[in-house]
Amino acid sequence: MRFILGLILVMMSSSVFCNCFPVSFKFLDFNPSTTGATAESDVIELGLNDASLNSFQSTEDIPLNFTGGNSTYHCDFGMSNPGSLYKLTARSQESGTSEYYQILTTGNNDGVYVEVQLSVNSLLGSYSVENSLYGFARYYFNFPRDDLNSKVTYAIKYRLTKNKPVSSETKNIGDTVTLKDHVRFNESPGSNSYNLKQNIRVKFNYTPTTCSFNDTTVKVSSISYGDVSKGLAHDADAEVKIDCDQTVAYATRSVHYRFVSDNAVGNVLPNEYTNSDSAGNIGFELIKDGSVVNLSNNRYGLIAWGDLKENVARNTIIPLKYKYTPYGNKIFKAGQVLSRVKIVIDYD
């Protein structure tokens, strides 16, 4: 019977928890201050340009930075006797649960999705518990505040994902984010009944998917006056090319391009050559994939959001041909033709 009772007492003493405060213990202070009990990390930048898709990478171990309260903290057990030693440990509040963020560039687009986890390494060890009055009053232990900063570290694990979690929180590049998870200690067992904690602040940065088009001059093959009526499509001496830059593991937004003319006559780019050797009212129609480009309504896909980095073309050649086409009164002669069209790149 004594053996069973002793076993029960041991089990009860192992489940005793404390409340910790950022001040040293005082016998008559029954409501210690909690000012300074919450520490805030510096803002940790998580660069996503080199982040892996579906594989976690981690920051280096980062020490806590408690600076508030006194230089000596304490943990108080009230009248419960925890035994001669108490092992103070640190852990993440959510115990490795992932949280998700959608990081936008500008405007309303997909950006990237990031999965984040917090891991904690605690080497605090055990502290000797004292009694404030000959075994009849409160049990406690004091410890240096710097123990928290020198013996506990944390790391942030993160990875890109193409899944779009329903629970993701939307932020912009460079926004400061306080993670939902944080570092806490083994105080009272309740999920929110603890004082000491370290909040973790991060910001996400990456290079968005971008594309550009440089001004390009192409010389279309010359034809005879009589060949105009044949309506044939002709090649030019140079290619029309769009350059794209993709740094992140997948495309951070969809990219399209379109042809725009401020002075088109229907789908014809008019002749802007005005010297005496101008050919008159004859211009060009653009032919793409065998069809005339509708200059009032056209849009072509270049990159889709989520396209893997290795599948995003650095240089995209637009397959264009050109057809000499009369317009207006259709009066033209042998001569020079000069037309212009804008290529506009759109980001969803």
Wavefront OBJ file of the C-alpha trace (Angstrom):
o trace
v 0.000 0.000 0.000
v 2.807 2.386 0.862
v 4.476 1.548 -2.463
v 1.333 2.378 -4.444
v 0.790 5.630 -2.539
v 4.402 6.618 -3.108
v 4.053 5.964 -6.829
v 0.973 8.158 -6.994
v 2.785 10.979 -5.202
v 5.685 10.799 -7.649
v 3.313 10.958 -10.577
v 1.527 13.947 -9.082
v 4.733 15.849 -8.434
v 5.924 15.352 -12.024
v 2.827 17.110 -13.355
v 3.337 20.307 -11.340
v 3.657 23.364 -13.535
v 4.769 26.903 -12.822
v 4.088 30.453 -13.870
v 7.132 32.451 -14.954
v 7.651 36.186 -14.738
v 10.237 38.671 -16.051
v 11.161 39.785 -12.507
v 12.933 38.162 -9.582
v 10.890 36.454 -6.839
v 9.563 38.533 -3.932
v 7.794 36.805 -1.035
v 4.944 39.305 -0.673
v 4.473 39.949 -4.390
v 1.462 37.807 -5.260
v 0.860 39.498 -8.604
v 4.280 39.861 -10.273
v 4.587 42.136 -13.281
v 4.419 40.571 -16.734
v 5.730 43.683 -18.472
v 8.523 42.545 -20.764
v 7.400 38.917 -20.739
v 6.904 38.945 -24.513
v 9.996 39.278 -26.676
v 9.942 40.332 -30.326
v 12.460 39.009 -32.801
v 14.219 41.192 -35.297
v 12.568 41.000 -38.720
v 14.023 37.922 -40.421
v 14.125 38.070 -44.198
v 13.233 34.848 -45.974
v 14.520 35.027 -49.540
v 12.422 32.857 -51.814
v 14.499 33.119 -54.990
v 16.457 30.021 -53.971
v 13.663 28.334 -52.028
v 12.834 24.807 -53.100
v 9.499 23.591 -54.315
v 8.117 20.993 -51.878
v 11.428 20.584 -49.970
v 12.040 22.490 -46.729
v 15.081 24.630 -46.165
v 15.935 26.285 -42.890
v 17.434 29.444 -41.499
v 20.414 29.170 -39.223
v 19.697 28.797 -35.498
v 18.639 32.158 -34.101
v 18.891 33.025 -30.369
v 15.992 34.472 -28.410
v 16.214 38.142 -27.527
v 14.482 38.788 -24.223
v 15.339 42.310 -23.104
v 12.316 43.321 -20.996
v 11.757 43.123 -17.269
v 14.654 42.617 -14.869
v 17.946 40.846 -15.475
v 16.666 38.042 -13.212
v 13.438 36.164 -13.960
v 11.619 33.633 -11.788
v 9.095 30.825 -11.970
v 6.571 30.372 -9.154
v 4.755 27.145 -8.200
v 2.544 28.597 -5.464
v 2.047 26.009 -2.722
v 2.749 23.001 -4.974
v 6.027 21.227 -4.337
v 7.639 20.315 -7.672
v 10.602 18.545 -6.087
v 14.158 19.781 -5.764
v 14.726 20.391 -9.495
v 12.555 21.698 -12.300
v 13.528 21.284 -15.943
v 12.555 24.439 -17.803
v 12.143 23.786 -21.508
v 11.189 25.825 -24.546
v 9.087 24.662 -27.488
v 6.999 26.017 -30.296
v 3.406 26.704 -29.340
v 2.021 24.903 -32.405
v 4.523 22.036 -32.209
v 5.580 21.935 -35.833
v 2.210 22.771 -37.359
v 2.555 24.470 -40.747
v 1.204 27.901 -41.552
v 0.746 29.176 -45.088
v 1.188 32.554 -46.752
v 0.371 33.847 -50.203
v 2.961 36.498 -51.080
v 1.819 38.889 -53.802
v 3.912 41.185 -55.962
v 1.721 44.137 -56.952
v -1.936 44.156 -57.803
v -4.242 41.191 -57.581
v -2.269 38.189 -58.795
v -1.205 34.784 -57.541
v 2.377 35.452 -56.449
v 3.851 32.500 -54.548
v 2.617 30.267 -51.742
v 4.923 29.518 -48.812
v 4.667 26.885 -46.095
v 6.388 27.836 -42.820
v 7.232 25.846 -39.689
v 9.012 26.830 -36.469
v 11.489 24.534 -34.707
v 12.968 25.194 -31.252
v 16.145 23.886 -29.615
v 16.222 24.225 -25.822
v 19.296 23.619 -23.634
v 18.066 25.343 -20.479
v 18.460 22.365 -18.149
v 17.141 22.100 -14.586
v 16.863 24.736 -11.864
v 16.941 24.222 -8.092
v 13.561 24.959 -6.525
v 13.539 26.927 -3.269
v 10.905 27.479 -0.610
v 10.277 31.025 0.498
v 9.612 30.212 4.183
v 10.914 27.001 5.720
v 8.789 24.660 3.644
v 5.449 26.303 4.456
v 5.112 28.911 1.745
v 5.614 29.366 -1.999
v 8.028 27.367 -4.141
v 10.031 29.155 -6.822
v 13.330 29.470 -8.592
v 15.162 32.496 -9.970
v 17.244 32.337 -13.124
v 19.209 34.822 -15.249
v 17.263 36.350 -18.120
v 20.305 35.752 -20.320
v 19.790 31.993 -19.940
v 16.855 32.317 -22.315
v 18.942 34.176 -24.866
v 22.043 32.001 -24.652
v 20.513 28.533 -24.262
v 17.468 28.589 -26.536
v 17.507 28.930 -30.302
v 14.909 28.593 -33.007
v 14.943 28.109 -36.757
v 12.369 28.780 -39.442
v 11.752 26.070 -42.007
v 10.066 27.109 -45.231
v 9.322 25.876 -48.713
v 7.375 26.935 -51.770
v 4.209 25.110 -52.718
v 2.004 25.302 -55.783
v -1.003 24.135 -53.825
v -3.306 26.968 -52.844
v -4.158 26.323 -49.180
v -7.547 27.633 -48.119
v -6.010 28.761 -44.824
v -3.271 30.889 -46.404
v -2.856 34.497 -45.273
v -2.251 37.031 -48.036
v 0.678 39.442 -47.754
v 2.738 41.589 -50.125
v 6.451 41.297 -50.814
v 8.371 42.996 -48.011
v 5.459 43.078 -45.526
v 6.408 42.271 -41.942
v 4.552 39.181 -40.754
v 4.322 37.970 -37.155
v 4.077 34.199 -37.332
v 1.118 32.600 -35.601
v 3.527 30.118 -34.025
v 5.964 31.348 -31.379
v 8.403 30.143 -28.731
v 6.938 29.391 -25.293
v 8.007 27.536 -22.138
v 6.599 24.677 -20.049
v 4.630 26.826 -17.678
v 0.994 25.980 -16.883
v -0.331 23.257 -19.192
v -3.185 25.296 -20.654
v -2.777 26.355 -24.265
v -2.832 30.072 -23.392
v -1.938 30.131 -19.691
v 1.690 31.128 -19.922
v 3.595 34.389 -19.681
v 7.016 34.109 -21.317
v 7.014 33.933 -25.088
v 9.009 35.079 -28.087
v 7.163 36.275 -31.189
v 8.822 35.644 -34.543
v 8.659 38.318 -37.243
v 9.576 37.636 -40.858
v 9.289 39.195 -44.279
v 9.304 37.415 -47.630
v 11.158 38.632 -50.708
v 11.537 37.284 -54.215
v 12.029 38.471 -57.782
v 8.708 38.395 -59.671
v 8.441 36.886 -63.126
v 9.004 39.683 -65.653
v 9.114 39.949 -69.424
v 10.266 42.775 -71.676
v 10.270 43.731 -75.321
v 12.927 45.890 -76.951
v 12.110 48.138 -79.892
v 12.688 46.076 -83.004
v 12.842 46.981 -86.692
v 12.096 44.281 -89.249
v 12.423 44.594 -93.019
v 9.708 42.712 -94.842
v 10.582 41.065 -98.142
v 9.946 43.363 -101.115
v 7.284 42.303 -103.606
v 6.177 43.528 -107.022
v 3.168 45.783 -107.473
v 1.270 42.994 -109.164
v 1.834 40.547 -106.276
v -0.160 42.668 -103.810
v -3.453 41.223 -105.041
v -2.276 37.684 -104.294
v -2.561 38.370 -100.545
v 0.461 36.309 -99.608
v 2.180 36.414 -96.209
v 5.857 37.304 -96.248
v 8.810 36.850 -93.929
v 11.058 39.581 -92.545
v 14.794 39.802 -92.008
v 14.605 39.758 -88.216
v 12.693 37.960 -85.484
v 10.383 39.601 -82.973
v 11.418 38.380 -79.534
v 10.202 38.773 -75.949
v 12.731 38.258 -73.150
v 11.601 36.838 -69.789
v 13.341 36.615 -66.429
v 12.370 33.735 -64.128
v 14.242 33.421 -60.828
v 11.822 31.668 -58.445
v 11.137 27.917 -58.725
v 7.915 28.626 -60.611
v 6.314 31.532 -62.462
v 4.866 33.991 -59.963
v 2.190 35.272 -62.347
v 0.670 34.672 -65.742
v 2.049 36.779 -68.581
v 0.313 37.649 -71.850
v 1.121 39.944 -74.735
v -0.999 41.772 -77.272
v -0.594 43.950 -80.357
v -1.881 47.515 -80.158
v -2.104 50.229 -82.796
v -3.397 53.743 -82.231
v -4.106 54.384 -85.929
v -5.022 51.008 -87.403
v -7.538 50.870 -90.229
v -9.410 47.731 -89.307
v -6.616 45.208 -88.944
v -4.237 47.081 -91.251
v -1.245 48.987 -89.915
v -1.265 52.108 -92.132
v 1.707 53.441 -94.023
v 3.441 56.183 -92.031
v 6.115 56.831 -94.643
v 5.438 60.354 -95.991
v 8.339 61.109 -98.356
v 7.778 61.422 -102.094
v 8.684 57.783 -102.674
v 5.907 56.578 -100.360
v 3.785 53.719 -101.715
v 0.607 55.457 -100.563
v -2.350 53.686 -98.961
v -0.877 50.274 -98.480
v 0.213 48.898 -95.121
v 0.645 45.589 -93.346
v -1.523 42.994 -91.716
v 0.150 40.824 -89.093
v -0.200 37.086 -89.603
v 0.248 34.860 -86.542
v -0.316 31.111 -86.608
v -1.870 31.433 -90.061
v -4.486 34.034 -89.065
v -4.700 37.813 -89.320
v -4.191 39.489 -85.942
v -7.341 41.278 -84.804
v -5.868 44.596 -83.675
v -8.952 45.552 -81.692
v -9.096 42.314 -79.712
v -6.080 40.057 -79.341
v -4.268 38.462 -76.424
v -1.705 35.669 -76.460
v -0.424 33.552 -73.597
v 3.283 33.700 -72.834
v 3.664 32.205 -69.339
v 1.123 30.569 -67.043
v 1.269 31.014 -63.281
v 3.007 28.012 -61.761
v 5.043 27.121 -64.842
v 8.224 25.525 -63.534
v 11.376 27.587 -63.854
v 12.966 25.138 -66.257
v 9.938 25.373 -68.552
v 9.836 29.171 -68.766
v 11.488 30.267 -71.996
v 14.066 32.993 -71.561
v 13.520 34.133 -75.130
v 10.197 33.705 -76.863
v 10.107 34.292 -80.614
v 6.734 35.505 -81.841
v 6.016 33.668 -85.107
v 4.956 36.569 -87.338
v 4.501 37.004 -91.034
v 3.407 40.163 -92.838
v 0.910 40.768 -95.622
v 0.903 43.915 -97.797
v -2.698 45.155 -97.653
v -4.253 48.257 -99.284
v -6.602 50.326 -97.105
v -8.764 53.448 -97.299
v -9.188 54.414 -100.974
v -6.689 51.657 -101.785
v -4.685 53.932 -104.056
v -1.063 52.893 -103.935
v 1.998 52.684 -106.136
v 5.440 51.189 -106.060
v 7.329 52.748 -103.177
v 8.203 52.542 -99.502
v 5.946 51.267 -96.696
v 6.597 51.966 -93.006
v 4.197 50.782 -90.288
v 4.419 50.517 -86.529
v 2.712 48.373 -83.907
v 3.113 48.242 -80.126
v 3.606 45.000 -78.240
v 2.107 45.341 -74.768
v 3.020 42.847 -72.022
v 0.270 42.206 -69.467
v 0.629 40.653 -66.014
v -2.515 39.127 -64.563
l 1 2 3 4 5 6 7 8 9 10 11 12 13 14 15 16 17 18 19 20 21 22 23 24 25 26 27 28 29 30 31 32 33 34 35 36 37 38 39 40 41 42 43 44 45 46 47 48 49 50 51 52 53 54 55 56 57 58 59 60 61 62 63 64 65 66 67 68 69 70 71 72 73 74 75 76 77 78 79 80 81 82 83 84 85 86 87 88 89 90 91 92 93 94 95 96 97 98 99 100 101 102 103 104 105 106 107 108 109 110 111 112 113 114 115 116 117 118 119 120 121 122 123 124 125 126 127 128 129 130 131 132 133 134 135 136 137 138 139 140 141 142 143 144 145 146 147 148 149 150 151 152 153 154 155 156 157 158 159 160 161 162 163 164 165 166 167 168 169 170 171 172 173 174 175 176 177 178 179 180 181 182 183 184 185 186 187 188 189 190 191 192 193 194 195 196 197 198 199 200 201 202 203 204 205 206 207 208 209 210 211 212 213 214 215 216 217 218 219 220 221 222 223 224 225 226 227 228 229 230 231 232 233 234 235 236 237 238 239 240 241 242 243 244 245 246 247 248 249 250 251 252 253 254 255 256 257 258 259 260 261 262 263 264 265 266 267 268 269 270 271 272 273 274 275 276 277 278 279 280 281 282 283 284 285 286 287 288 289 290 291 292 293 294 295 296 297 298 299 300 301 302 303 304 305 306 307 308 309 310 311 312 313 314 315 316 317 318 319 320 321 322 323 324 325 326 327 328 329 330 331 332 333 334 335 336 337 338 339 340 341 342 343 344 345 346 347 348
